[in-house]
């Protein structure tokens, strides 16, 4: 398979040490971006995310956004950006009408993202998700409301 021009793989191969993104004092080179996106894509795939899935991404603007965006693209999934300023009822409306299979967020309190704000039950497919280094927030990975599965990296369900 050939590398598409202007893809993260192209820039990682041709300009690996050039800076791709900067956030404050943090930066990612094209090589680091590609490597991180590959790791996240493998982690999502291990949790059952497949091509064609809709993945909701709800984070504040930070350097992890392009990593997650590239990972979602590598899996051939669709990314649905969800504004972190929405109220819980607005959030539930979008989620219930989106067809999303997975939600990734950095909310301090991700309860508004849980299906119908009820307690989620784990399944045998569930695994914990590593916390982003230096983050006090816990991303949540969730499947559609009917399956009632949510996973948080700190072990809370």
Residue pairs with C-beta under 8 A, 6 or more apart in sequence:
3 9
3 10
3 13
4 10
8 20
8 30
8 33
8 34
8 37
8 70
9 34
11 18
11 20
11 30
11 34
12 30
12 31
12 33
12 34
12 35
15 30
16 29
16 30
16 31
17 29
17 30
17 31
18 29
18 30
19 27
19 28
19 29
20 27
20 28
20 29
20 30
20 32
20 33
20 66
21 27
21 28
21 33
21 63
21 66
22 63
23 61
23 62
23 63
26 63
27 63
28 36
28 63
28 66
28 67
33 66
33 67
33 70
34 70
36 67
36 71
37 67
37 68
37 70
37 71
37 74
38 71
38 74
39 71
40 67
40 68
40 71
41 70
41 71
41 72
41 74
41 75
43 129
43 130
44 55
44 71
44 72
44 75
44 102
44 141
45 75
46 127
47 102
47 125
47 126
47 127
47 129
47 141
47 151
48 125
48 143
49 55
49 75
49 77
49 101
49 102
50 75
50 77
51 75
51 76
51 77
52 76
52 77
52 78
53 75
53 77
53 78
53 100
53 101
53 102
54 77
54 78
54 80
54 98
54 99
54 100
54 101
54 102
55 72
55 77
55 78
55 79
55 80
55 100
55 101
55 102
55 103
55 104
56 80
56 81
56 82
56 95
56 98
56 100
56 102
56 103
56 104
56 105
57 65
57 68
57 69
57 72
57 79
57 80
57 81
57 82
57 104
57 105
58 81
58 82
58 83
58 84
58 91
58 103
58 104
58 105
58 106
58 107
58 113
59 65
59 68
59 84
59 104
59 105
59 106
59 139
60 84
60 106
62 106
64 106
64 132
68 79
68 104
69 79
72 78
72 79
73 79
80 98
80 100
82 91
82 94
82 95
82 103
82 105
84 105
84 107
86 94
87 112
88 111
88 112
88 117
91 112
91 113
92 112
92 116
92 117
95 103
95 113
95 115
95 145
96 145
99 144
100 144
101 143
101 144
102 141
102 142
102 143
103 113
103 140
103 141
103 142
104 139
104 140
104 141
105 113
105 139
105 140
106 132
106 135
106 137
106 138
106 139
107 113
107 137
107 140
108 136
108 137
110 138
110 139
110 140
110 150
110 152
111 117
113 140
113 142
113 150
114 120
114 140
114 142
114 150
115 142
115 144
115 145
115 146
115 148
115 150
116 145
118 148
119 157
120 142
120 148
120 149
120 150
120 157
121 148
121 149
121 157
122 149
122 151
122 157
123 147
123 149
125 149
126 149
126 151
127 151
128 151
128 152
128 153
128 155
129 139
129 141
129 151
129 152
129 153
130 153
131 138
131 139
131 153
131 154
132 139
138 152
138 153
138 154
138 156
139 152
139 153
140 150
140 151
140 152
141 150
141 151
142 149
142 150
142 151
143 149
150 157
151 157
